Amino acid sequence: MRAILKMVAWRVAFAIPLLTAVTIGMFALAQASPFDPVRQYLGERALVTSPEVVESIRQNWGLDRPVLEQYATWFGNLAGGDLGESRSFHRPVSEIIGERLGWTLLATGSALVLMFVGSLVVGTLAAWRRGSWLDRVITGGAFANEAAPVFWLGLLAIWVFAVQLDWLPAGGLTDAASTTINPADVAAHMVLPVAVLAISQSSWLVLYVRESVIGVLREDFVIGARARGLRERTVIVRHALRSALLPFLTLLGARMPELVTGAILVETIFSWPGVAAASVQAALAVDFPLLAALTLLGTAAVLAGNLLADIAYTVADPRVRTLGVG
């Protein structure tokens, strides 16, 4: 327990300057951007809006102040819990994130569980039947899936299961005619985005599990377990897979940035009302307050994912605690 608390303390201490550096980088990119947020906000109205009105909006948003003053004001508000107001949604940023964060956690959490379980099962099957037609199909499918873009998988899933077979809804949270949120309706709308997100991120995990289990099957303790007459299922699940699971936890944490990126694309394709889809709208509208908050949230999610993976590794392997690693 002490090793875990020490690791958490070190990670939190590291996260603070990292998140601060991210905020500085965001402001630098915003200043270097050729897009004018005021004109982006006005849209076609910018052609008929007087310069005085444009300048008034710029002053209200504080865009006429020096960059350092803008950053100090924004960072001070952020430290006080004020994320500002979204220029594209015309609502407080905290309110938008509060409404959408739960749906993103539901979809990505379900995809993470499906990716974890599916990768372990499929990768172990490929290792168990090494060299067979099943192994070749799984390995070839994993490489092909890794080469396929996430948006292509999403559009293909919509075309097959929503358009051709009419088994599942193409997108959204509920049906267009629905006035209430029904759990069964939400579950049906979740199937495609969750499956696409999980499958798109699982290729390297499947291949890693396969190679790891193959390596463990050559170890002396596995050979000894087979020599003692244990069933093959027991040897694979309780001996080989258990030992191969430890490095897999670290690799799973390392895939968090790609999971966040995949969630952005999947939520956009399937019109899922999460914070990832809101980041696309904020970027298109040059909505800096919302985009900055979502960027910080994504960075924090990646850091938290890696921390949870390391904690799971520490709990699963007593040698980590003994050696003081972490």
C-alpha positions in Angstrom: 0.0 0.0 0.0 2.9 2.4 0.8 4.4 1.8 -2.6 1.1 2.6 -4.3 0.6 5.8 -2.3 4.2 6.8 -3.1 3.7 6.2 -6.8 0.4 8.2 -6.8 2.1 11.1 -5.0 5.0 11.2 -7.6 2.5 11.0 -10.5 0.4 13.9 -9.1 3.6 16.0 -8.6 4.6 15.2 -12.2 1.1 15.9 -13.6 0.9 19.5 -12.2 3.8 21.0 -14.2 2.8 18.8 -17.2 -0.7 20.2 -17.3 0.7 23.7 -16.8 2.9 23.2 -19.9 -0.1 22.0 -21.8 -2.0 25.2 -21.1 1.0 27.3 -22.2 1.3 25.3 -25.4 -2.4 25.8 -26.1 -2.2 29.5 -25.7 0.9 29.6 -28.0 -1.0 27.6 -30.6 -4.0 29.9 -30.3 -1.9 33.0 -30.8 -0.2 31.4 -33.9 -3.5 30.3 -35.4 -4.6 32.3 -38.5 -8.3 32.0 -37.5 -10.0 34.9 -35.9 -12.3 33.6 -33.2 -14.6 36.6 -33.4 -15.1 36.3 -37.2 -15.5 32.5 -36.8 -18.1 33.2 -34.1 -20.0 35.6 -36.4 -19.8 33.4 -39.5 -21.4 35.0 -42.5 -22.6 37.9 -40.4 -19.0 39.0 -40.2 -19.4 40.4 -43.8 -22.1 42.8 -42.7 -21.1 43.5 -39.1 -19.5 46.9 -38.5 -15.9 47.0 -37.3 -17.0 48.7 -34.1 -19.2 45.8 -33.2 -16.4 43.3 -34.0 -14.0 45.3 -31.8 -16.6 45.4 -29.0 -16.9 41.6 -29.0 -13.1 41.4 -29.0 -12.9 43.6 -26.0 -15.6 41.7 -24.1 -13.7 38.5 -24.7 -10.4 40.1 -23.6 -8.7 39.4 -26.9 -7.4 42.9 -27.1 -5.2 42.4 -24.1 -1.6 41.2 -24.1 -1.1 37.5 -24.4 0.5 37.1 -20.9 -2.4 39.0 -19.3 -4.9 36.8 -21.2 -3.1 33.7 -20.0 -2.9 34.9 -16.4 -6.6 35.8 -16.3 -7.6 32.4 -17.8 -5.3 30.4 -15.6 -6.5 32.2 -12.5 -10.1 31.5 -13.4 -9.2 27.9 -14.1 -7.6 27.5 -10.7 -10.7 28.9 -9.1 -12.9 26.4 -10.9 -14.2 28.8 -13.6 -13.7 27.2 -17.0 -15.3 30.2 -18.9 -18.2 30.2 -21.3 -18.3 28.3 -24.6 -18.5 30.6 -27.6 -20.1 28.0 -29.8 -22.7 26.6 -27.4 -23.2 29.9 -25.6 -23.2 28.1 -22.2 -20.7 27.6 -19.4 -18.0 25.1 -20.3 -18.4 23.3 -17.0 -22.1 22.8 -17.7 -21.3 21.3 -21.2 -18.7 19.0 -19.8 -20.9 17.9 -16.9 -23.7 17.0 -19.3 -21.5 15.1 -21.7 -18.8 13.5 -19.6 -21.0 10.7 -18.3 -21.9 9.5 -21.8 -18.3 9.5 -22.8 -17.3 7.5 -19.7 -20.1 5.0 -20.4 -19.0 4.4 -24.0 -15.3 4.4 -23.5 -15.5 2.4 -20.3 -17.6 -0.2 -22.0 -15.2 -0.2 -25.0 -12.2 -0.6 -22.6 -13.7 -3.6 -20.9 -14.6 -5.2 -24.2 -11.2 -4.5 -25.6 -9.5 -6.0 -22.5 -11.5 -9.2 -22.4 -11.6 -9.7 -26.1 -7.9 -9.2 -26.6 -7.1 -11.7 -23.9 -9.4 -14.3 -25.2 -8.6 -13.9 -28.9 -4.8 -13.6 -28.3 -4.8 -16.6 -26.0 -6.7 -18.7 -28.6 -4.2 -17.7 -31.3 -1.3 -18.7 -29.0 -2.9 -22.0 -28.0 -3.5 -22.9 -31.6 -0.2 -21.5 -32.9 0.4 -22.3 -36.5 -3.2 -23.4 -37.2 -5.7 -21.8 -39.5 -7.3 -20.1 -36.5 -4.0 -18.5 -35.6 -3.4 -17.3 -39.1 -6.9 -15.8 -39.3 -6.5 -14.0 -36.0 -3.0 -12.7 -36.8 -3.9 -11.6 -40.3 -7.1 -10.0 -39.1 -5.2 -8.1 -36.4 -2.7 -6.7 -38.9 -5.5 -5.8 -41.3 -7.5 -4.1 -38.5 -4.5 -2.1 -37.4 -4.1 -0.7 -41.0 -7.8 0.3 -41.2 -8.7 3.8 -40.1 -11.2 4.2 -37.3 -13.6 6.3 -39.3 -13.6 3.7 -42.1 -14.5 0.9 -39.6 -17.3 3.1 -38.3 -18.7 3.9 -41.7 -18.5 0.2 -42.7 -20.3 -0.9 -39.5 -23.1 1.7 -40.2 -23.4 0.5 -43.8 -23.6 -3.2 -42.8 -25.5 -3.3 -39.6 -27.7 -0.2 -39.9 -28.3 0.2 -43.6 -28.1 -3.2 -45.1 -29.2 -5.5 -42.3 -31.2 -2.9 -40.3 -30.2 -4.6 -37.0 -28.9 -1.6 -35.1 -29.4 2.2 -35.1 -26.9 4.2 -37.1 -26.2 6.8 -34.4 -27.4 9.1 -31.7 -28.3 8.4 -28.1 -31.9 7.5 -28.7 -34.3 7.4 -31.6 -35.2 10.7 -33.2 -38.9 10.4 -32.2 -38.1 9.5 -28.6 -38.8 12.2 -25.9 -37.3 10.3 -23.0 -34.0 8.4 -22.4 -34.7 4.7 -22.2 -31.9 2.4 -21.0 -32.8 -0.3 -23.5 -32.8 2.3 -26.3 -29.4 3.7 -25.1 -28.0 0.2 -25.0 -29.0 -0.5 -28.6 -27.4 2.8 -29.8 -24.2 1.9 -27.8 -23.5 -1.3 -29.6 -22.0 0.0 -32.8 -19.8 2.8 -31.3 -18.6 0.7 -28.4 -17.8 -2.3 -30.7 -16.0 -0.1 -33.3 -13.9 1.7 -30.6 -13.0 -1.5 -28.9 -12.1 -3.4 -32.1 -10.2 -0.5 -33.6 -7.8 -0.3 -30.6 -7.4 -4.0 -29.9 -5.1 -5.2 -32.7 -1.7 -4.7 -31.0 -3.1 -6.0 -27.7 -4.2 -9.2 -29.4 -0.8 -9.6 -31.1 1.0 -8.8 -27.8 -1.0 -11.3 -25.8 -0.4 -14.0 -28.5 3.4 -13.5 -28.4 3.5 -13.2 -24.6 1.5 -16.4 -24.1 3.6 -18.3 -26.6 6.7 -17.2 -24.7 5.2 -18.3 -21.3 4.2 -21.7 -22.7 7.9 -22.4 -23.2 8.7 -21.7 -19.5 9.7 -24.5 -17.2 6.8 -24.0 -14.8 4.3 -24.5 -17.6 6.1 -27.6 -18.9 6.1 -28.9 -15.3 2.4 -28.2 -15.0 1.7 -30.2 -18.1 4.0 -33.0 -16.9 1.9 -33.2 -13.7 -1.1 -34.1 -15.8 -3.0 -30.8 -15.4 -5.7 -30.2 -17.9 -4.7 -28.0 -20.9 -7.4 -25.4 -19.9 -5.9 -25.1 -16.4 -2.4 -24.8 -17.8 -3.4 -22.0 -20.2 -5.7 -20.0 -17.9 -4.2 -20.4 -14.5 -0.5 -20.6 -15.4 0.3 -19.2 -18.9 -2.3 -16.4 -19.2 -1.8 -15.3 -15.6 1.9 -14.7 -16.1 1.4 -13.1 -19.5 -1.1 -10.7 -18.1 1.3 -8.5 -16.2 3.1 -6.8 -19.1 -0.3 -6.6 -20.8 -1.5 -4.2 -18.1 1.3 -1.7 -18.8 0.6 -1.9 -22.6 -3.0 -1.3 -22.0 -2.2 1.9 -20.2 0.1 3.0 -23.0 -2.8 2.7 -25.4 -4.8 5.4 -23.6 -3.8 8.2 -26.0 -5.0 6.2 -29.0 -8.2 5.4 -27.1 -8.9 9.1 -26.5 -8.2 9.8 -30.2 -10.4 7.0 -31.3 -13.2 8.2 -29.0 -13.2 11.5 -30.8 -13.7 10.0 -34.2 -16.2 7.4 -33.0 -18.4 9.9 -31.2 -18.4 12.1 -34.2 -19.3 9.4 -36.7 -22.1 8.0 -34.5 -23.3 11.3 -33.2 -22.7 10.2 -29.6 -23.3 13.2 -27.3 -20.0 13.0 -25.4 -17.2 15.4 -24.6 -15.0 13.9 -27.4 -17.6 14.9 -30.1 -17.8 18.4 -28.5 -14.1 18.8 -29.0 -14.6 18.6 -32.7 -17.3 21.2 -32.7 -15.1 23.4 -30.5 -12.1 23.1 -32.9 -14.3 23.9 -36.0 -15.7 27.0 -34.2 -12.4 28.1 -32.8 -14.0 27.9 -29.4 -10.9 28.3 -27.2 -12.5 28.1 -23.7 -14.2 24.8 -24.5 -11.3 23.4 -26.5 -8.8 24.3 -23.8 -10.9 22.6 -21.1 -11.4 19.4 -23.2 -7.6 19.3 -24.0 -6.8 19.4 -20.4 -9.4 16.8 -19.7 -8.0 14.5 -22.3 -4.5 14.9 -21.0 -5.7 14.1 -17.5 -7.5 11.0 -18.8 -4.2 9.7 -20.3 -2.3 10.4 -17.1 -5.0 8.7 -15.0 -5.1 5.7 -17.4 -1.4 5.1 -17.1 -1.5 5.5 -13.4 -4.3 3.0 -13.0 -2.4 0.5 -15.2 0.7 0.9 -13.1 -1.3 0.5 -9.9 -2.9 -2.7 -11.3 0.6 -4.0 -12.2 1.8 -3.2 -8.7 -1.1 -5.1 -7.1 -0.8 -8.0 -9.5 3.0 -8.5 -9.1 4.3 -8.5 -5.5 7.9 -8.3 -6.8 7.2 -4.7 -7.9 6.4 -3.7 -4.3 9.4 -5.7 -3.0 11.9 -4.1 -5.3 10.3 -0.7 -4.8 9.7 -0.2 -8.5 7.1 2.5 -9.4 
